[in-house]
Amino acid sequence: MDEEKIDTAPPTSNDEPQISEVVKPSTPWTVLTFLGGENNLSDEMVLSIKAMKNSVIVPPRSAGKVKFHFNALVQFEAEYSALLAPVRFELKPGDYDGSAHGDYVKTMPEDRAPCLKFCDSYVCELVDFLYWGIKKYPAQKYFVIFSGHGNGVQSSFLQKDTVPPQSLTIKQLREVLEHPDVKDALKSVGKDQIDIIGFDSCLMSMVEVCYELRHDAQLLVGSEGNEANLGWPYKAIFEYLQVERNPSLEDLAVTTVNSMVMYYADYSIIANSSADLAVCDLRGDKIEKLTKNIDNLGRVMMKHLPKDTSGDTIEKDGFLQALIFAHWYAQTYSNDQYADLADFCDVLSRHLTSQFSDVVTACKRVQEGIKSEAVTDFVIHSCYTGPMYQYSNGVSIYFPWSEIYPPYHDSRPQLDFLKDTCWLDFLRAYVKKTQRPKKPGGHDIGDKMNKFRDRDSFPRSRGTDDPSLRGKNPAHEWDAPDCLWGYFETLLK
């Protein structure tokens, strides 16, 4: 690796990790991919490694001699492996069956993160990977990809099928990215945050996630909906990086979105499946402004909720009817527990009378904060293929129908989004005000039954995003969006 040492860091106390010098890397990009395959995704994770290597076609006589123009580093999580843990690879182009494991690199003790001396938690495992990749493979820009199971704000991120199972919450993910060892590694290459965080995982493009990680990356790439087990098309992404050599953050992130959507276009046409992906901009104050607009929307909606919902109030209240309809009709994900924020605002504002002009105005401000004609869009780029996610606009929000998922609000410390907005207060009021009252008549048993009721036995959505199993009725047909139509036009010529 070519790098230029430019100065020496100031002295630190004995309690702080020592950084002897800052380097000015000449390598344009380092791609750090954490493959959480200690579960049913392990085979697909190996396929991803082979796709990365296969992004450049290398003749057999040149095997091992061709290099990527960027650092391509992978950590593979598996319960069983013939390779010593941690299972890490410094990838070289050219895939031949049985050759991918040849890129395995043993991690030396001096390259491990200092935190490993004190703990062996899942958080420290990820910290160690980032520390190793950043310190040992300096670059001008970093693309960190977390690939594995995702569940948005409902925890279970990068779940391992161990005994007991292990996973991360969004708060713990932030702890990884803001860990002193990771920050010190970034400082050693003259940076203070990761350039792009990619979630090759289901359901991670949420406003709560973006707000929590707003200080940890410049761009975030993720899906609002569920992803196929095959994950991202790494062959196309790595091929782009190899050809372009030094693309901008925006170009690499947008290409990742377009590559995935084009890759899954065949799945949509042949197998009627769907995919979506988006780029969210965490730079500046865009996410803060969007969050303030969401807070304002929550407050004005609560103001119009009826005080009394007994009898037939729900059936007669115009605002409540429009609100329930918008929640049901808008694009949703994860058993209808997450809603596309812009689509919800669009449907709600179109079905309110002039009496609720303050709600309409609040909705439009939220929509403009997500996507507008200005160059300050929070969602830089989003695209979809297939029928299920065609009303996706890039970012969703937690919006349950009945019981609020306890870890969403009971965990300590709470997500910053809940601290800085009234959204949780709105959800509590919404769930209470939209609950159907008990059937009149009969004998009132009151509290006699409540003592037998388990808190976790309340009705909950048990469907999936498969329209045959969910309560909603999404569109079964779709038209290609602008970001995909050029690809189709090329094929049709």
N, C-alpha and C positions, 0 to 999 in steps of 0.2 A: 504494500500500500504506500502510495506517495502522499506525504503530508509535510507541511511546513510549520515548524515551531515558531511561535511569534512572541510569546512573553511568558513571564512566570507569575503564577497566582500569588496573592498575598499570603502571609503566614496564617496558619489556623491554629486553634487550640488543640490540646491533646485529645479532646473528646470528639473532634471532627475528622472525617475522612480526609486524608492528605491528597491534594491535587498538585502535582509538581509543576505542571505547565499546561498552557492552552495551545491547541494545535489548530492550524488553518487547513482543513482537508482539501485535497484536490478532487477526490471522488465526488461526483454530483449527488448521488443518492445511496442511502442504505435502506433496504427493505427488510424489516424484522417481522417475521410471521410466526405467531404462536399457534400451533395446531393442537387444539384441545381434543385429542382423539381417544382419551381413556374412557370410551363409551361405544355406542353403536356406530360412530362415525370413523372409526379407526381406518377402515379400508379406504374410505373416501379421502382421508387425510394423506395416505400414502399416494393415492392417485394425484392429489394436488401437488405433491413434491415432484412426481414424474412429469406433470404438466408444466411446472415451472422450468424444469430442465429441458423439456421438449420445445420450449419457446424459440430456441435457436437450433436449426438443423445443422448437425456437425457430421461430416464424413467420418467413417470409422478410423481412417488413418490419422485424423486430427483429434481424436478423442483425448480429452484431458488437456489439450493445448489451448483451446479457445476459452476465453474468459468473458464474463459479463462486464459491461461498462459501469456496473453498479455493484454494490455488495448485496448478495442475496443470501440471507441467513434465516434458518428455520429451527424452531424447537418443536419436537414431536412428543406429545404426551401419550404414553401407552402403559397399561398395567404390566404387560410383559413385552420384553424386547431382548434380542440377542446382543444389543449394543448397551454399553455402560451409560447409566444416567448421569447428567441430563443428556438426552438424545438430541444432539444438535448437528446441523449440517451447514457447511459453507458451499453453496451450490455452484457447480460449473455447468455450462451448457452441454447439451447432448445427452439424450436418454436412450439407453439400451437396456432391455429387460435384464434385471439382475445387477444393474450398475449404480442405481441411485444411492444405495447404502455406502458406496465408495466415497461419497462426499462428507461422510461423518467426520466430525472433529471432536477430539477429546478436550474437555474444558479443564485447563490447568488450575491448580489451587490459587495462584496469584491473580487469576482472572475472575474469581468469584466475588460477589457483592459482600461488603463488610457485614451486612445484616444477617447473613447466614450463620455468623458466629453466635447469634443470640436466639434465633428462631428457625423453624423449618416449616412455617405455615405456607398456605397456598399463595398468600400475598408476597411473601419473601421469595417464593419460587419464580413468580413473574418478575419481581424486582431484579432478581439475579440474571434473568434472561436479558432484560433491557440494559442492565449495567454492562454485561458482557458484550452485547452487540454494539452499544454506543461507544464504549471505551476502546474496544479492540478493533472496531471497524469504523473509524471516523469518516464523516461525510458532511457535505454542505447541507443536506436536507434528509429528513427521516420519515419514512412511511411505516408506521407500526400497525400491523394487522392482527386482530384477535379473531381466530376462526374456531367455531365450536357452537355449542347450544347457547341460545340467547332467549330471554323471556322479558325483555324490556325492564320496566320498573319492578316487576314481580320476581326479583332476585333470580337465582338459579343460573347465573351467567357462567359459561365455561364449565358446566357441571361434569364432574368425574363420577363414574359408577364404582366408587370405592366403598369400603365398609368402615365407617359410615360414609355416605356420599359427601363430596366436597364441591363447593361452588363459591362464587363471589357475588356480593351485592354491588349495586352501583356505587355506594359509598366506599366499599373496599377497593373497587376499581380505581376510584379517585385516589385512594391511599397509595395504590401502586404507582400511579403516574406522578404523584407529588412526594414520593418517598425521598428522603435525603440522598440515598445512594443514586437514584435515577437523576435527581437534580444535579448532583455533583458530576455525574457522567456527562450530562448535557453541558454543564459549564466548562468541562475540559475541552469541548469542541466549539466553545463560544456561543452556546445557545441556552435559552431558558425554557423552551417548551418543544414538544414534538410538532412537526409540520402537519402531518396528516395522520389521524387515527381512523382506521378502517375496521368495521365490524362485519366480518363474514359470518353473520349470525342472524337469527330471526329477531324481528321486532325491536331493534335497537335505535331506530331513528325517532326518538321521542323528545319532546321539549324538555322533560324533566332530566333526561340523560344529557342533553346538550348543555343545559344550564349548570348541571353539576360539574361538567368537565370543561367549562368555559375558559378556565385559566391554563388548561393542560395541553391544548393543541390549537392550531390555526383553522384547520378544516376537519370535518367529521363526515365519513361516508358510511351510510347504513341503510337498511331496509325498514320500512314501516311494517310490512307483512312478513309472512313466513318464507324462508328460503328452502330450496331443495337441498337434500343431503349432499349433492355434488358441490355446492358452494360456488364460489367465484370462478370465472374462467381465467386461471392464472397464466395459461399459455399466452393469451392475447395481451394481458396486462404486462407481462415480462417482455414480450416481443416489442411492445410499444416503447418501453423503457430502454431496451437495447438499441432500437433504431434511432429514437429521438435523443438519447444520451442524457440530456439535461433539460427536461421539460419543466415548466412552471408548476407550482402547486395546483393551480386551478386546472391546467391542462391534464395533469396526471389523474386528478380526482374525477374530472368529467369523463375522461377516457375510460376509467374504471367503470363508471355508471353505464356508458354506452356499450362497452364490451360485454358487460353482463346481460344487458337487455337484448342485444343482438344475439348473444349465445343462446339465450332461452327463448328466442322467437320460434325456433324449431319446436321446442317443447310445447309452446302455446298453440301452434298450428296443428301439430301431429297429435299431441296428448291433451290439449285443452287445459294446460296448466298455466300458472301466472307467476310473475316476478316483478319486483320493483326495487329501485335503488335511488338514492339522492345524496347530494353534497350540501351540507350545512356549514355556514361560515361563522366561526366562533370568534373572529377578529373584531376589534373595536367594541362598540356598545350595542350591536345588533340584537344579540340574545337578551340583553338587559331591557332594551326597548320593547321587544316582543313580550317579554315576561310581564312588564308593567301593563301592557295592553291586555294581556290575558287576565291579570289581576283586576283591571277595570271592568272587563267583560263579566267576570264572576260576580263582582259587586252589583252591577246593574241588573244582572239576571236574578240575583237573590232579592233585590228590591221588588221585583214583580212577582215573586212566588206568592201564592195565596197564603194567608195566615191560617185559614181553616180549610182542611181538605176532607171533612166528614161528608157523608151523604154522597151527592152527585156533583160536588164541587169540581172534581177533576174533569168530569165530562162537559162542564159548562165553562170552565176557565179558558179563555182564548189563548193566553200566554202559555199556560201549562200544556195545552194541546199542541201548540206550535213547537214547544221545546221537546216534548216527547217524540213528536213526529220527526223533527230534525235529528234527534239522537238515533232513532231507528233507521231513518232513510239514508243518513250519511255513510260514507265509507268507514268501515270498522275492521278491526283485526283482533286476533287472540280471543276467540270465543266471544266476539263483540264487546270486549272489555276496553279496547283502545279505539279512539276515533281520530280520523284525519282532521286536524284542527281547522284547516282552511275550508274543507268541504262542509263540515258541521256549521261553520259560520255562514257559508254561502246559503245552505238550505234554510237555516233559521232566519236569516235576514230577508229571504224571499217570501217567507210565509208569516211575517208579522205585519200588522196594520200600523198606520201612522201613530197610533196611540203609544207604540213602543219604539219610537224613533231613537231613543237613547241606546237601546239594545242594538238596533241596526247600525248606528254609528260606531258602537264599540266593536261589533263584528267586522265592519269594514276596516277599522284600524288594525285588528289582528290579521286580517287577510293581507293588508298592505305591508305589514311587518314581515310576513312570510315571503310574499312574492309580489313585486310591483314592477313598474316600468323603470324604476330608478336603478342605479348601479349598486345600490346598497342592499340588495336582496339578501335575506337571511338564507333562504334556500337558493343556492347558486344554480343548481341544475337537478332535475328529477326526471325520471322516465319509468315506463312500465311496459310490460307485454302481457297479453292475456286478459281475460274478462274480470278476474276477481279483484284486482287492485287498480282499475283504470281511473278511479276518482281520487287516487293518491296525489298529494301535492308536496310531499317531502318530509313532513313532520307530523307526528300524532301526539295525543295526550291521553292520559288515563281517565276513562269515563265509564265507570261500571254501571250496571243496571240496578243492582240490589246491594248486597253486602260489599263493603269496601275492604279490599284485601288488607288484613291486619298489618303485615310488615311494611306496607306502603306508608302507614302513618304512626304505627306503634314503635318502630325501631328508633333507637337512640344512637347517634344523633340522626335527626331527620334529614331528608334531602333538602338542599338549599331552596329548591323551588317551592316547597311547602312552607318554609319559613318566611319567604319573601312575597308570597301571594295568598289570596283568600281562597284558592282553588279547593282545598280540602274542606273549608267551611261550606263552599257551594255544593260539593259532592254530598256532604252530610245532609244539607237541607234538601237537595234534589231527591236523594234516596227516600227521605222521610215524606216529602210532599207528594211524590208520585206513587207511593205504595197504595195499592187498592185497599179500601177499608173492608172490615169484616162484613159479612152478609147480615143484614138486619133481621131481627126476629130470633126466635129460639131462646135458649137459656145462656146467660152470661156466666162463663166460668172464670173470667178475669185472671187473677194471679195464680189460681189453682193449677193451671197448666204450665205456666212459665217456669216453675221450679223443676220441671222435667225436661225442659228444652235445653239442648246443647247449643252453645253459641255457634258452633261450626255446622249446624244442621240446617241453616237457612237455605232457601232455594238459590241455586247458582247456575249460570250457563254452563252446560256440559257439551256444547257443540264444538266443532272445529271450523276451520275456514272452508271446509267442504260444504257447498251449498245444500247438499242432500241431508246434512246433519245439523244445520243451524236454523235458528228461528227466522232469520231474515231471508229475503229473496233477491239476491244480487243479479245484476245483468249477466246473461250467459253469452252475449255477443259483444264484440269490441271492434273499434277502429284503431289502426296504428297511429300512435302519437307522432308529432313532428320529429322528435329525436330518433324515431325508428323508421319513419317513412322513407328517408333517403336511402337507407339500407335495402328496403324492399324495392324501391325504384331501380336500384342497381341490378337486383336479381331479375326484375321483370323485363329489363331491356334485352 
